[in-house]
Amino acid sequence: MTQSEKLKLTCLTCGTINAFPRERVTDGPKCSSCGDPLANGKVAEIDLAMLEKAARADGLPLVADLWAPWCGPCRMMAPEFATAAQNMKGKVRFVKVNTDQHPDAAVRYSIRGIPALLLFDQGRERNRHAGAMRAPQITGWLDQNID
C-alpha cells in the first residue's frame, strides 16, 4: 500500500499550514486550527504577509488579484474572478489584495497598473497579467501557465 502524496495549504484566515492527502482537495478540507475551508472555490481577501506565506508554502497554484475599490476595471473584473475561482476549484486558489489598504503589496511586486494578476506556483511567481479579463480568459491564462 502506497502512502498518498500530501498537499500543503495555508489557511487564509489564521495562517496555519495544513497537510492532507492530495486526492482529498475536492472533498472540502478545513483548517486544523480554525475550521475554515481551505479550497472551497471562493476568493479570499488577504494582506501582503498572508499572500507571501501562502505563495511560499502552498502545494496548489495561487493567483492573486491586486486591486483597489476606486478602480472601475477592478470592480468590473471582480465577478469574473469569482467565477474563475469556482471553475478552478481544487486546482488553483484565488485571493485578492486591496492595494489601498495594503500599498506595500503594490510596492513589493512592482505593480504599475491594476487590476494585476500574479500567479504563484511552487514557491515562485510564475507569471503576471495586467488589466481586466473575463472568467474564460482567466482560466485559459491559468491553464497555459500551470505545470
C-alpha positions in Angstrom: 0.0 0.0 0.0 1.5 3.4 -1.0 1.1 6.5 1.1 -0.7 9.2 -0.8 1.1 12.4 -1.6 0.4 15.2 1.0 -0.8 18.6 -0.2 0.1 21.6 1.9 -2.3 24.6 2.0 -2.1 27.7 4.2 -5.3 28.7 5.9 -6.0 32.1 4.5 -7.9 33.1 7.7 -5.4 32.1 10.5 -2.2 31.3 8.6 -1.9 27.7 9.8 -0.2 25.4 7.2 -2.3 22.3 6.8 -1.4 19.0 5.2 -3.8 16.3 3.9 -3.9 13.7 1.1 -3.8 15.4 -2.4 -6.8 13.4 -3.6 -8.9 14.9 -0.9 -8.6 18.5 -2.1 -12.1 18.5 -3.6 -13.6 17.0 -0.5 -13.8 20.3 1.3 -10.7 20.2 3.6 -10.8 22.5 6.6 -8.1 24.2 8.6 -7.0 22.1 11.6 -6.8 25.2 13.7 -9.8 27.4 12.9 -12.0 25.1 10.9 -12.3 27.5 7.9 -12.4 25.9 4.4 -9.0 25.6 2.6 -10.0 25.0 -1.1 -13.7 26.0 -1.5 -13.6 27.8 -4.8 -14.1 31.2 -3.3 -11.9 34.3 -3.4 -10.2 35.2 -0.1 -9.4 38.8 0.8 -5.9 38.8 2.3 -2.9 41.1 3.1 0.7 41.0 1.9 2.0 38.8 4.7 -0.6 36.1 4.1 0.0 36.3 0.3 3.7 35.8 0.8 3.2 32.9 3.2 0.7 31.1 1.0 2.8 31.7 -2.1 5.8 30.1 -0.5 4.1 27.2 1.3 1.1 26.1 -0.8 1.1 23.0 -2.9 -1.6 24.4 -5.2 -1.0 27.3 -7.6 -2.2 30.7 -6.2 -3.5 33.6 -8.2 -3.6 37.0 -6.6 -5.7 39.9 -7.9 -4.1 43.2 -6.7 -6.9 45.8 -7.0 -8.5 48.9 -5.5 -12.1 49.9 -4.8 -11.9 53.1 -6.9 -10.7 51.2 -10.0 -13.5 50.6 -12.5 -11.9 47.7 -14.4 -11.1 46.1 -11.0 -14.8 46.3 -10.0 -15.8 45.0 -13.4 -13.5 42.0 -13.1 -14.4 41.0 -9.6 -17.4 38.8 -10.5 -15.4 37.3 -13.4 -12.5 36.5 -10.9 -15.1 34.8 -8.6 -16.5 32.7 -11.4 -13.0 31.6 -12.4 -12.3 30.7 -8.8 -15.3 28.5 -8.7 -14.4 26.9 -12.1 -10.8 26.2 -10.9 -11.8 24.8 -7.5 -9.4 22.2 -6.3 -6.8 23.2 -9.0 -5.9 26.9 -8.1 -6.7 29.1 -5.1 -7.8 32.7 -5.7 -7.0 35.7 -3.5 -7.5 39.5 -3.6 -5.2 42.1 -2.1 -6.6 45.6 -1.8 -3.7 47.9 -2.7 -5.4 50.9 -1.0 -5.4 49.0 2.3 -2.1 47.3 1.6 0.1 49.6 -0.5 3.2 47.6 0.5 1.9 44.8 -1.8 2.0 47.0 -4.9 5.5 48.2 -3.9 6.7 44.6 -3.2 5.6 43.3 -6.6 6.3 46.5 -8.6 2.7 46.9 -9.7 2.3 49.7 -12.1 -1.4 49.2 -13.1 -4.4 47.5 -11.7 -6.1 45.1 -11.8 -2.9 43.0 -11.8 -3.0 39.2 -11.6 0.0 37.4 -10.1 0.4 33.6 -10.5 2.4 31.8 -7.9 3.3 28.1 -8.2 5.9 26.0 -6.3 7.0 28.9 -4.2 7.7 31.4 -7.0 5.9 34.0 -9.1 5.4 32.2 -12.5 3.5 34.9 -14.5 1.5 38.1 -14.3 -1.1 39.8 -16.3 -2.2 43.5 -16.2 -5.7 44.5 -17.0 -9.2 43.1 -16.6 -10.2 39.7 -18.0 -13.4 37.7 -18.2 -13.6 34.3 -16.5 -12.8 32.2 -19.6 -9.7 34.4 -20.2 -8.6 34.0 -16.6 -9.0 30.2 -16.7 -7.3 30.0 -20.1 -4.4 32.1 -18.9 -4.0 29.9 -15.8 -4.2 26.7 -17.9 -1.4 27.9 -20.1 0.8 28.9 -17.2 0.4 26.0 -14.7 2.5 22.8 -14.9 
